[in-house]
Amino acid sequence: MNPLPPVVAALFIVIVGLEVAFSLGARGIGGGAEAVGWRMGALERFAFSGPVLDWMLETGQFPVEHVIRFLSYPFFHASFTHALFAGIMLLAMGKMVGEAMGNLAVLAIFVVSSVTGALVYGLALDTSMPLFGAFPPVYGLIGGFTYLLWLRLGQLGEQQVRAFSLIGILLGIQLLFGLLFGGGMDWVADLSGFVAGFALAPLLVPGGWQKLKARLRRD
């Protein structure tokens, strides 16, 4: 196996490290009695909150402890299983995007997709349910991968719409699980993250910025 891009490995380590701490604390293995509430306390402090965004927009105040939620929420999860699935997808998508675009591109997509997913979630929905977990930026990486596949299919002269098969399948699975077991509106943030990643990818592929400038000059 080829080595993981360093930024992907670093993001994965942070997610896993936090989850290990929460899991051990919940079982009373470390941290004492207070450790049982570590996960809940972290979610209250670092998860993205729509009502908090509404308050910031209404008052015009943007304290750091609330603004940071746009970037901190992807690192906190509801359970070990939640973190495991998000981490696996991060490794898979991050590796493919990182090898094609580079480490800075992966980090840029992760950050922009996280912020975009949270912003759309907070503005489009009237819900007090917090947003947490790495799926919005992971979907952003899926968007970057989709763009790469879209380019590849175009070069081969094949139908480029096939590039969107993965996101269609994933959203279909989410919808099915939501209908069968109930669920929140996290898919709004996930889809927004995907769109952000797909839109950003043309600027991040090698030579993409130069091609865009050349096209704008011709226009």
C-alpha positions as CSV (number, residue, x, y, z in Angstrom):
1,M,0.0,0.0,0.0
2,N,1.2,3.5,-0.8
3,P,1.7,5.7,2.3
4,L,-1.1,8.0,3.2
5,P,-0.8,11.8,2.5
6,P,0.5,13.3,5.8
7,V,-2.5,15.7,6.2
8,V,-5.0,12.8,5.9
9,A,-3.1,10.8,8.5
10,A,-3.0,13.8,10.8
11,L,-6.7,14.4,10.5
12,F,-7.5,10.7,11.1
13,I,-5.2,10.6,14.2
14,V,-7.0,13.6,15.7
15,I,-10.4,11.9,15.2
16,V,-9.2,8.5,16.5
17,G,-7.4,10.1,19.4
18,L,-10.4,12.0,20.6
19,E,-12.6,8.9,20.2
20,V,-10.2,6.7,22.2
21,A,-10.2,9.2,25.0
22,F,-14.0,9.5,25.0
23,S,-14.4,5.7,24.9
24,L,-12.0,5.0,27.7
25,G,-13.5,7.8,29.8
26,A,-17.0,6.4,29.3
27,R,-15.8,3.0,30.6
28,G,-14.1,4.6,33.6
29,I,-10.7,3.4,32.5
30,G,-9.1,6.9,32.6
31,G,-9.8,10.4,33.7
32,G,-11.7,9.6,36.8
33,A,-15.4,10.1,37.4
34,E,-15.5,13.3,35.3
35,A,-14.4,11.4,32.2
36,V,-17.9,9.8,31.8
37,G,-19.2,13.1,30.6
38,W,-16.3,14.1,28.4
39,R,-18.1,13.4,25.1
40,M,-21.2,15.3,26.1
41,G,-19.2,18.2,27.3
42,A,-17.1,18.3,24.2
43,L,-20.2,18.3,22.0
44,E,-21.8,21.1,23.9
45,R,-18.6,23.2,23.5
46,F,-17.4,22.3,20.0
47,A,-20.4,21.0,17.9
48,F,-21.9,23.5,15.5
49,S,-25.1,25.0,16.6
50,G,-27.7,26.7,14.5
51,P,-29.2,28.8,17.4
52,V,-25.6,30.0,18.2
53,L,-25.2,31.1,14.6
54,D,-28.5,32.9,14.7
55,W,-27.4,34.7,17.9
56,M,-24.1,35.8,16.3
57,L,-25.9,37.2,13.3
58,E,-28.5,39.0,15.3
59,T,-26.1,40.5,17.8
60,G,-23.2,41.1,15.4
61,Q,-20.9,39.4,17.9
62,F,-18.6,36.6,16.8
63,P,-16.6,35.3,19.8
64,V,-13.8,32.9,19.0
65,E,-15.4,30.1,21.1
66,H,-18.4,30.1,18.8
67,V,-16.7,30.8,15.5
68,I,-14.3,27.9,16.1
69,R,-17.4,25.5,16.0
70,F,-17.3,25.8,12.1
71,L,-14.0,24.0,12.2
72,S,-14.1,21.9,15.3
73,Y,-17.4,20.0,14.8
74,P,-15.9,17.4,12.3
75,F,-13.6,16.0,15.0
76,F,-16.3,15.0,17.4
77,H,-18.7,12.1,17.0
78,A,-21.7,10.5,18.7
79,S,-20.1,7.1,19.2
80,F,-17.2,4.9,18.3
81,T,-19.1,3.5,15.3
82,H,-19.9,7.0,14.0
83,A,-16.2,7.9,14.2
84,L,-15.1,4.6,12.7
85,F,-17.2,5.0,9.5
86,A,-16.2,8.7,9.1
87,G,-12.5,7.8,9.7
88,I,-12.5,5.0,7.1
89,M,-14.2,7.2,4.5
90,L,-11.7,10.0,5.3
91,L,-8.8,7.7,4.7
92,A,-10.2,6.3,1.4
93,M,-11.2,9.7,-0.1
94,G,-8.4,11.6,1.4
95,K,-5.8,9.2,-0.1
96,M,-7.2,9.4,-3.6
97,V,-7.6,13.2,-3.6
98,G,-4.3,13.7,-1.9
99,E,-2.4,11.6,-4.3
100,A,-3.9,13.5,-7.3
101,M,-4.0,17.1,-5.9
102,G,-1.6,17.2,-2.9
103,N,-1.8,17.7,0.8
104,L,-2.7,21.4,0.7
105,A,-5.7,20.6,-1.6
106,V,-7.0,18.0,0.9
107,L,-6.7,20.5,3.8
108,A,-8.4,23.2,1.7
109,I,-11.3,21.0,0.7
110,F,-11.7,19.7,4.3
111,V,-11.8,23.3,5.7
112,V,-14.0,24.8,3.1
113,S,-16.4,21.9,3.1
114,S,-16.6,22.0,6.9
115,V,-17.5,25.7,6.9
116,T,-19.9,25.5,4.0
117,G,-21.7,22.5,5.4
118,A,-22.2,24.1,8.8
119,L,-23.2,27.5,7.3
120,V,-25.9,26.0,5.0
121,Y,-27.1,23.7,7.8
122,G,-27.4,26.7,10.1
123,L,-29.0,29.1,7.6
124,A,-31.3,26.7,5.8
125,L,-32.7,24.7,8.7
126,D,-34.6,25.9,11.8
127,T,-33.4,23.2,14.2
128,S,-31.7,23.2,17.5
129,M,-30.1,19.8,16.7
130,P,-26.3,20.3,16.8
131,L,-24.1,19.3,13.9
132,F,-21.1,17.1,14.5
133,G,-19.0,14.5,12.8
134,A,-16.6,14.4,9.9
135,F,-19.1,13.6,7.2
136,P,-19.6,17.1,5.7
137,P,-15.8,17.5,4.9
138,V,-15.6,13.8,3.9
139,Y,-18.4,14.5,1.4
140,G,-16.3,17.5,0.3
141,L,-13.5,15.1,-0.5
142,I,-16.0,12.9,-2.4
143,G,-16.8,16.1,-4.4
144,G,-13.1,16.5,-5.2
145,F,-12.8,12.9,-6.2
146,T,-16.0,13.2,-8.3
147,Y,-14.4,16.1,-10.2
148,L,-11.3,14.0,-10.9
149,L,-13.4,11.2,-12.1
150,W,-15.5,13.6,-14.2
151,L,-12.3,14.8,-15.9
152,R,-11.0,11.3,-16.5
153,L,-14.3,10.2,-18.1
154,G,-14.2,13.2,-20.3
155,Q,-10.7,12.4,-21.5
156,L,-11.9,8.8,-22.3
157,G,-14.9,10.1,-24.2
158,E,-17.3,8.4,-21.9
159,Q,-20.5,9.8,-20.2
160,Q,-19.3,12.2,-17.5
161,V,-22.5,11.9,-15.6
162,R,-21.3,8.5,-14.4
163,A,-18.9,10.4,-12.1
164,F,-21.8,11.3,-9.9
165,S,-22.8,7.6,-9.2
166,L,-20.9,7.5,-5.9
167,I,-22.6,10.6,-4.4
168,G,-26.0,9.3,-5.7
169,I,-25.5,5.9,-4.0
170,L,-24.4,7.5,-0.7
171,L,-27.3,9.9,-0.5
172,G,-29.7,7.1,-1.4
173,I,-28.4,5.0,1.4
174,Q,-28.7,7.9,3.8
175,L,-32.3,8.5,2.7
176,L,-33.1,4.8,3.1
177,F,-31.7,4.6,6.6
178,G,-33.5,7.8,7.5
179,L,-36.8,6.4,6.4
180,L,-36.2,3.0,8.2
181,F,-34.6,4.2,11.4
182,G,-35.3,7.9,11.6
183,G,-32.6,10.5,11.4
184,G,-31.8,14.2,11.4
185,M,-31.1,16.7,8.6
186,D,-27.3,16.1,8.5
187,W,-27.6,15.3,4.9
188,V,-28.1,19.0,4.2
189,A,-24.6,19.7,5.5
190,D,-23.2,16.6,3.7
191,L,-24.6,17.6,0.4
192,S,-23.4,21.2,0.9
193,G,-19.9,19.8,1.7
194,F,-20.0,17.8,-1.5
195,V,-20.9,20.8,-3.6
196,A,-18.2,22.9,-2.0
197,G,-15.6,20.2,-2.6
198,F,-16.6,19.8,-6.3
199,A,-16.6,23.5,-6.9
200,L,-13.2,24.0,-5.3
201,A,-11.5,21.1,-7.0
202,P,-11.0,22.8,-10.4
203,L,-8.8,25.4,-8.7
204,L,-6.7,22.7,-6.8
205,V,-5.9,20.2,-9.5
206,P,-2.4,20.7,-11.0
207,G,-2.6,23.5,-13.5
208,G,-6.2,24.2,-12.6
209,W,-5.7,27.8,-11.5
210,Q,-3.6,28.6,-14.7
211,K,-6.3,27.1,-16.9
212,L,-9.0,29.1,-15.2
213,K,-7.1,32.4,-15.6
214,A,-6.4,31.6,-19.3
215,R,-10.1,30.9,-19.8
216,L,-11.2,34.1,-18.1
217,R,-8.7,36.1,-20.3
218,R,-10.1,34.5,-23.5
219,D,-13.7,35.4,-22.3
